[in-house]
Amino acid sequence: MKEAYQSTVEVIDSPSEFQEGEMHITRIYSKRKKSDIVHMPLDFRREVLSPSERQDILDAPVTVFRILFMALNDASYDQFQPMKQPEQLKLFEEELQAKSNTYVKFSFAVTDIDENRDYKGIRNGLEFLENYNRGWHKTKNSKGKSVSAFGGLIISSSISAGKVSFLMSTYWIEKLLKIPKYNKALLEIPWKITKTRQILFYLWLLELRADGTKINANTFQEIYRYNYKNSAKLIDGFFRPMKNLLDRFGNISFNFSRKGDLIHIVPYHTKAPDIDLSAKTISHLAITQKLSYWKRRHELEKEQVDTMKTVINLDLSSFEIMKKAYGNFISGCRIRKSKPTSYKKKKFMDIFQKKVMEEYQTTVWGEIKPNAYPRIL
């Protein structure tokens, strides 16, 4: 079990003490222990890490993603949803949107980026981030005040005494911290999947709906700069090995099918990636995978899945009861020679509730309180 984490953000009360010229450093993030999951903001992914928008991201070394994932990890306690957390929004604007040329500082160990201390690789990543999207960037707070800063995604990067450090402007830190919409990515992905195009595909896959999407093989090759002879070769050269990688290391993977030049991608959640994760995260992934599977297989509505999720959150033992109840449902289908997938939506939920009640009543608590079974309807 991993240790509980404490925030290491330092809010500087007197920015003038840390000014370098016209620069104002108002927060310092350092030494935060690694979490299992980072929250990847949708807007940031689409603006910065989408090859369909900026193909130069394909030239990024893998250390770019390790640095960005570490930054997301270190700043995670300060991420917020503006509509739900207005006080956090106010605090953000007071600290980071009061003056132009305001920055936060990140600092972490070289070995956090590369355990083999590949300084050249780390320097390449820092240089890429310094030059990527380089220019003047302006952001506006809720009162209409604009502040601006110059630079790439980061500025003033350095490697010294086994530490990597850099500054990030208000414009970019806002995109990391304000997360009206986000996806959960495994922190270890850029260490387990070491090709840029594969990491970019993983981040895109996180955004797909449960029913997936169809993509044209030629368009995909153009966006990702592949040059396979045809869609069949693309399947063999990219999609099949990519699926194998995500089946092993991802919190999400995908099925695919091909018809001519159209490739149908359907994502699914995994439950046991080959990564060192806390017991809490493993449990969360298993629950997410199972609920997603039931939803897809039985065409459940979001409200039906949310009800089951709420029941599980209130009492984790309910999940074990549900899994056993579903196994009993499958056994019953075999006996009746009926297809489990013929039970959909309310028809499935009605019989599943009955199986949950029956399974609960075989437990110790079922003998004590027979009517206290998990209610999923």
Secondary structure, DSSP 4 states (H G I P E B T S, - for coil): -PPPP----EE-S-GGGG-BTTBEEEEEEE-PPP-SEEEEEHHHHHHHS-TTT-GGGGG--HHHHHHHHHHHHHTGGG-B-TTT-HHHHHHHHHHHSSSSSEEEEEEEEHHHH-TT--HHHHHHHHHHHHHTT-EEEEEE-TTS-EEEEEESSSEEEEEETTEEEEEEEHHHHHHHHB-SSEEEEETTHHHH---HHHHHHHHHHTT--TT-EEEEHHHHHHHHT---SSHHHHIIIIIHHHHHHHHHH-SEEEEEEEETTEEEEEEEE-S--SS---HHHHHHHHHHHHHHHHHHHHT--HHHHHHHHHHHHH-THHHHHHHHHHHHHHHHHHHHT--GGG--HHHHHHHHHHHHHHHHTTSHHHHH-TT------
